[in-house]
Amino acid sequence: MVHNKIFVIVAALSLGSASAVAQQGEATPGRAEWTLAECIDRALERNISIKQSRNRLMQQDVQLNTDKWSRLPSVDASAGQNFSFGRGLTEDNTYTNTNTSSTSFSVGASVPLFTGMRITNSIKLGRLNLEAATADLEKAGNDVRVQVAQAYVQALYDMEVVGVACRQVAIDSMQVERLRAMKSHGKASPADLSQQEATLAQSRLTATQAEGNRSLSLLALSQLLELQSAEGFAIALPDTAGMEARCSSLPAADAVYAEALGIMPEVKAEQIRLKGADYSVKVAQAAFYPQLSLTAGLGTNYYRTSGYSASSFASQMRNNFSQYVGLSLNVPLFNRFQTRNSVRAARIDRQTQALQLENVKKNLYKEIQTACLNARNAGAKYVSCRAALRSFEDAFSLTQAKYENGKATITEFNEAKNNLMKAQSDLAQSRYEYLYQVALVDFYRGRQLAF
């Protein structure tokens, strides 16, 4: 009879805990509980690192636009006013002390005709840099997805621990009431009652600590989502059906890696940058070639010497009007080995980029190996924890029955109860660890990070 009452109280406390979580969720306007997908969407929208990556992407787009328009003419206008004092040459070819002034206006244009393919290669480099920045933005999003999933799983585990702690408090409370009743009839000693009351106090402390850990994990998750407050924030429990079957269907690490090489943005970004390094070398080599430009311009001026008559400003501006068209050829001969060293530096940068790509691939392979191994180990642990829980449930039921019939001590009863609670906690931890690791393996295969 007492055994049944204990489980009635446990069920009532569990329902009360679920009701409190639902009420917390309802405190968030328009949302009861956040799913993992909703948390990820919110984080992607508000995360500062993603916004910074998006700004870097826009900067690369602006730079590409600048490179494209560098083929157009550059047009400049200038105006000048000069005053001269002291001895100067006069119109009759003699020197005398005079004051002169001159005013000039000009407009000039220059069009690059040949730049050693510098402009063409700069445009190609700019396009690759834009693609790399796009991949970087995707990588930043993936990092946020993983961070949110980790925080979400931690919050789920802490919520399960709260439930385990509440059940432990319920069992200890029932035993205290039972011993009090037995003591009043002289069937239990004050020492037994005091010991059980101490156990109940410890259970309540554990429940308080578990509740604090749950609040902290929910706070950490809400901060990743850039929520102003964690008050009323609650998350939804995932569907854990069919977990055991997924363990045997996990692919090998090499197969996952082969898929990941073609889809992971960090690999794409470094591959693109390696291609861009080739164009950086070509841009540096362009300085070896002659530079040919088409130039054209318009100009006029006004000149006046003190003590001499001069035509009017309008007349001189009109009569002195001139135009010119020409070609400008700049042939590099020697620039203290600057171009040679620039090319050398660009080639070294390409070698460094090749090493960076190789390093990213190796790190990705290590991550996938670890994730696959963790997923298999977590699956085996989950299966073992389920079996262990069934055993500890049976052991607790037997020990409880013996204890209520006076054939087991309170110490034996508490030991069986603690073993059961630990098994429940271990199962919760293994369940969510397995969910996360399997989802992570699927994520490396290009699937959505969800469970």
KAJO-V548608 format. One record per residue. N is the residue number from 1. RES is the residue in three letters. PSI is psi in whole degrees, -180 to 180 (* if undefined). OMEGA is omega in whole degrees, 0 to 359 (* if undefined). Layout:
N;RES;PSI;OMEGA / N;RES;PSI;OMEGA
//
This chain:
1;MET;-46;178 / 2;VAL;-38;179 / 3;HIS;-44;179 / 4;ASN;-39;180 / 5;LYS;-39;180 / 6;ILE;-47;183 / 7;PHE;-25;173 / 8;VAL;-43;179 / 9;ILE;-42;178 / 10;VAL;-45;180 / 11;ALA;-41;180 / 12;ALA;-42;178 / 13;LEU;-39;179 / 14;SER;-43;178 / 15;LEU;-38;179 / 16;GLY;-40;177 / 17;SER;-43;178 / 18;ALA;-39;179 / 19;SER;-39;179 / 20;ALA;-40;178 / 21;VAL;-42;179 / 22;ALA;-40;179 / 23;GLN;-37;176 / 24;GLN;-41;179 / 25;GLY;-38;182 / 26;GLU;-17;179 / 27;ALA;-20;175 / 28;THR;119;186 / 29;PRO;129;173 / 30;GLY;8;183 / 31;ARG;129;178 / 32;ALA;-59;180 / 33;GLU;143;181 / 34;TRP;128;171 / 35;THR;168;179 / 36;LEU;-41;180 / 37;ALA;-41;179 / 38;GLU;-38;178 / 39;CYS;-43;180 / 40;ILE;-44;180 / 41;ASP;-42;180 / 42;ARG;-44;181 / 43;ALA;-41;179 / 44;LEU;-31;181 / 45;GLU;-34;189 / 46;ARG;-14;187 / 47;ASN;133;184 / 48;ILE;-39;179 / 49;SER;-39;178 / 50;ILE;-40;177 / 51;LYS;-39;177 / 52;GLN;-42;177 / 53;SER;-36;178 / 54;ARG;-37;177 / 55;ASN;-40;177 / 56;ARG;-34;176 / 57;LEU;-44;179 / 58;MET;-34;177 / 59;GLN;-42;178 / 60;GLN;-35;177 / 61;ASP;-40;177 / 62;VAL;-41;180 / 63;GLN;-40;177 / 64;LEU;-41;178 / 65;ASN;-40;178 / 66;THR;-44;180 / 67;ASP;-39;181 / 68;LYS;-41;183 / 69;TRP;-2;180 / 70;SER;-10;175 / 71;ARG;-21;183 / 72;LEU;160;178 / 73;PRO;150;170 / 74;SER;127;184 / 75;VAL;131;181 / 76;ASP;143;174 / 77;ALA;145;181 / 78;SER;154;176 / 79;ALA;144;181 / 80;GLY;147;177 / 81;GLN;120;183 / 82;ASN;145;175 / 83;PHE;136;181 / 84;SER;139;182 / 85;PHE;149;177 / 86;GLY;-164;185 / 87;ARG;140;179 / 88;GLY;166;182 / 89;LEU;128;180 / 90;THR;178;182 / 91;GLU;-19;176 / 92;ASP;19;173 / 93;ASN;34;174 / 94;THR;161;179 / 95;TYR;138;178 / 96;THR;163;178 / 97;ASN;115;182 / 98;THR;160;172 / 99;ASN;130;181 / 100;THR;156;175 / 101;SER;148;179 / 102;SER;146;178 / 103;THR;134;182 / 104;SER;149;176 / 105;PHE;141;179 / 106;SER;152;173 / 107;VAL;127;182 / 108;GLY;150;179 / 109;ALA;147;179 / 110;SER;130;181 / 111;VAL;122;177 / 112;PRO;125;178 / 113;LEU;-42;178 / 114;PHE;125;181 / 115;THR;26;181 / 116;GLY;28;182 / 117;MET;19;180 / 118;ARG;-45;183 / 119;ILE;-46;180 / 120;THR;-47;181 / 121;ASN;-31;177 / 122;SER;-38;178 / 123;ILE;-44;178 / 124;LYS;-40;177 / 125;LEU;-40;179 / 126;GLY;-39;178 / 127;ARG;-40;179 / 128;LEU;-40;178 / 129;ASN;-35;177 / 130;LEU;-42;177 / 131;GLU;-40;180 / 132;ALA;-40;178 / 133;ALA;-35;176 / 134;THR;-42;177 / 135;ALA;-36;177 / 136;ASP;-39;178 / 137;LEU;-41;178 / 138;GLU;-39;178 / 139;LYS;-42;178 / 140;ALA;-39;177 / 141;GLY;-40;178 / 142;ASN;-40;178 / 143;ASP;-42;179 / 144;VAL;-41;179 / 145;ARG;-45;181 / 146;VAL;-43;179 / 147;GLN;-44;180 / 148;VAL;-42;180 / 149;ALA;-41;178 / 150;GLN;-46;179 / 151;ALA;-36;180 / 152;TYR;-45;179 / 153;VAL;-40;178 / 154;GLN;-41;178 / 155;ALA;-40;178 / 156;LEU;-45;180 / 157;TYR;-44;180 / 158;ASP;-33;175 / 159;MET;-40;178 / 160;GLU;-39;180 / 161;VAL;-37;176 / 162;VAL;-43;178 / 163;GLY;-42;178 / 164;VAL;-43;181 / 165;ALA;-38;178 / 166;CYS;-39;177 / 167;ARG;-36;178 / 168;GLN;-42;177 / 169;VAL;-41;180 / 170;ALA;-45;180 / 171;ILE;-45;181 / 172;ASP;-37;178 / 173;SER;-42;180 / 174;MET;-39;180 / 175;GLN;-36;176 / 176;VAL;-46;179 / 177;GLU;-39;180 / 178;ARG;-44;181 / 179;LEU;-34;177 / 180;ARG;-42;178 / 181;ALA;-42;179 / 182;MET;-37;180 / 183;LYS;-38;180 / 184;SER;-22;178 / 185;HIS;7;177 / 186;GLY;18;182 / 187;LYS;-1;178 / 188;ALA;145;182 / 189;SER;155;175 / 190;PRO;-31;180 / 191;ALA;-43;178 / 192;ASP;-42;179 / 193;LEU;-44;180 / 194;SER;-41;179 / 195;GLN;-41;180 / 196;GLN;-35;176 / 197;GLU;-37;176 / 198;ALA;-39;177 / 199;THR;-41;178 / 200;LEU;-42;179 / 201;ALA;-41;178 / 202;GLN;-39;179 / 203;SER;-40;178 / 204;ARG;-38;176 / 205;LEU;-44;178 / 206;THR;-41;179 / 207;ALA;-39;178 / 208;THR;-43;179 / 209;GLN;-40;179 / 210;ALA;-40;178 / 211;GLU;-39;177 / 212;GLY;-41;178 / 213;ASN;-39;178 / 214;ARG;-42;180 / 215;SER;-40;180 / 216;LEU;-41;180 / 217;SER;-38;176 / 218;LEU;-36;177 / 219;LEU;-45;179 / 220;ALA;-41;179 / 221;LEU;-42;180 / 222;SER;-32;178 / 223;GLN;-36;175 / 224;LEU;-30;180 / 225;LEU;0;181 / 226;GLU;37;174 / 227;LEU;145;181 / 228;GLN;-31;182 / 229;SER;151;176 / 230;ALA;2;181 / 231;GLU;130;180 / 232;GLY;7;182 / 233;PHE;128;180 / 234;ALA;154;181 / 235;ILE;157;183 / 236;ALA;146;176 / 237;LEU;134;181 / 238;PRO;165;176 / 239;ASP;118;183 / 240;THR;16;181 / 241;ALA;143;176 / 242;GLY;23;182 / 243;MET;-40;183 / 244;GLU;-36;183 / 245;ALA;-25;184 / 246;ARG;-23;183 / 247;CYS;-43;182 / 248;SER;-17;182 / 249;SER;5;180 / 250;LEU;134;179 / 251;PRO;166;177 / 252;ALA;157;183 / 253;ALA;-39;181 / 254;ASP;-36;179 / 255;ALA;-40;177 / 256;VAL;-41;180 / 257;TYR;-40;179 / 258;ALA;-38;177 / 259;GLU;-41;185 / 260;ALA;-33;182 / 261;LEU;-33;183 / 262;GLY;-7;186 / 263;ILE;-22;183 / 264;MET;126;186 / 265;PRO;-29;180 / 266;GLU;-34;177 / 267;VAL;-43;178 / 268;LYS;-45;183 / 269;ALA;-45;182 / 270;GLU;-33;176 / 271;GLN;-41;179 / 272;ILE;-41;180 / 273;ARG;-31;177 / 274;LEU;-41;174 / 275;LYS;-40;179 / 276;GLY;-32;179 / 277;ALA;-32;176 / 278;ASP;-42;179 / 279;TYR;-28;175 / 280;SER;-38;176 / 281;VAL;-43;180 / 282;LYS;-37;177 / 283;VAL;-41;178 / 284;ALA;-38;180 / 285;GLN;-20;181 / 286;ALA;-26;180 / 287;ALA;-13;175 / 288;PHE;-23;188 / 289;TYR;156;174 / 290;PRO;152;178 / 291;GLN;121;182 / 292;LEU;130;181 / 293;SER;148;172 / 294;LEU;128;181 / 295;THR;149;177 / 296;ALA;154;181 / 297;GLY;167;176 / 298;LEU;146;179 / 299;GLY;158;175 / 300;THR;165;181 / 301;ASN;165;178 / 302;TYR;134;185 / 303;TYR;137;180 / 304;ARG;135;176 / 305;THR;132;182 / 306;SER;139;180 / 307;GLY;-4;180 / 308;TYR;149;178 / 309;SER;151;180 / 310;ALA;151;177 / 311;SER;162;182 / 312;SER;161;181 / 313;PHE;-48;182 / 314;ALA;-39;181 / 315;SER;-47;180 / 316;GLN;-41;180 / 317;MET;-36;180 / 318;ARG;-45;185 / 319;ASN;-28;182 / 320;ASN;7;181 / 321;PHE;132;182 / 322;SER;158;178 / 323;GLN;155;177 / 324;TYR;149;173 / 325;VAL;137;182 / 326;GLY;173;175 / 327;LEU;140;179 / 328;SER;121;180 / 329;LEU;123;179 / 330;ASN;114;183 / 331;VAL;116;179 / 332;PRO;128;179 / 333;LEU;-54;180 / 334;PHE;124;180 / 335;ASN;41;177 / 336;ARG;37;175 / 337;PHE;21;180 / 338;GLN;-45;181 / 339;THR;-44;179 / 340;ARG;-45;181 / 341;ASN;-30;176 / 342;SER;-40;178 / 343;VAL;-42;178 / 344;ARG;-45;180 / 345;ALA;-39;179 / 346;ALA;-38;178 / 347;ARG;-38;176 / 348;ILE;-40;177 / 349;ASP;-36;178 / 350;ARG;-42;177 / 351;GLN;-40;178 / 352;THR;-40;179 / 353;GLN;-37;177 / 354;ALA;-40;177 / 355;LEU;-37;178 / 356;GLN;-42;177 / 357;LEU;-44;180 / 358;GLU;-38;179 / 359;ASN;-41;178 / 360;VAL;-41;178 / 361;LYS;-43;180 / 362;LYS;-43;179 / 363;ASN;-39;178 / 364;LEU;-42;180 / 365;TYR;-41;178 / 366;LYS;-42;179 / 367;GLU;-41;181 / 368;ILE;-42;176 / 369;GLN;-46;180 / 370;THR;-44;181 / 371;ALA;-44;180 / 372;CYS;-43;179 / 373;LEU;-42;178 / 374;ASN;-39;180 / 375;ALA;-44;180 / 376;ARG;-44;179 / 377;ASN;-40;180 / 378;ALA;-36;178 / 379;GLY;-45;178 / 380;ALA;-39;179 / 381;LYS;-40;180 / 382;TYR;-44;179 / 383;VAL;-43;180 / 384;SER;-39;181 / 385;CYS;-35;177 / 386;ARG;-43;179 / 387;ALA;-41;180 / 388;ALA;-39;180 / 389;LEU;-42;179 / 390;ARG;-40;179 / 391;SER;-45;181 / 392;PHE;-30;175 / 393;GLU;-44;178 / 394;ASP;-42;181 / 395;ALA;-40;180 / 396;PHE;-41;179 / 397;SER;-44;179 / 398;LEU;-45;180 / 399;THR;-40;179 / 400;GLN;-44;179 / 401;ALA;-43;178 / 402;LYS;-40;181 / 403;TYR;-41;181 / 404;GLU;-20;177 / 405;ASN;8;176 / 406;GLY;16;181 / 407;LYS;3;176 / 408;ALA;148;181 / 409;THR;165;178 / 410;ILE;-31;178 / 411;THR;-42;178 / 412;GLU;-39;179 / 413;PHE;-47;181 / 414;ASN;-36;178 / 415;GLU;-43;178 / 416;ALA;-39;179 / 417;LYS;-44;181 / 418;ASN;-38;177 / 419;ASN;-39;179 / 420;LEU;-45;181 / 421;MET;-39;178 / 422;LYS;-39;178 / 423;ALA;-39;177 / 424;GLN;-42;178 / 425;SER;-42;179 / 426;ASP;-39;179 / 427;LEU;-42;179 / 428;ALA;-43;180 / 429;GLN;-46;181 / 430;SER;-35;180 / 431;ARG;-51;185 / 432;TYR;-29;174 / 433;GLU;-42;179 / 434;TYR;-44;178 / 435;LEU;-46;183 / 436;TYR;-46;184 / 437;GLN;-40;177 / 438;VAL;-42;178 / 439;ALA;-36;180 / 440;LEU;-41;177 / 441;VAL;-45;177 / 442;ASP;-34;180 / 443;PHE;-40;177 / 444;TYR;-20;179 / 445;ARG;6;177 / 446;GLY;11;180 / 447;ARG;164;182 / 448;GLN;140;179 / 449;LEU;98;185 / 450;ALA;155;172 / 451;PHE;*;*
//
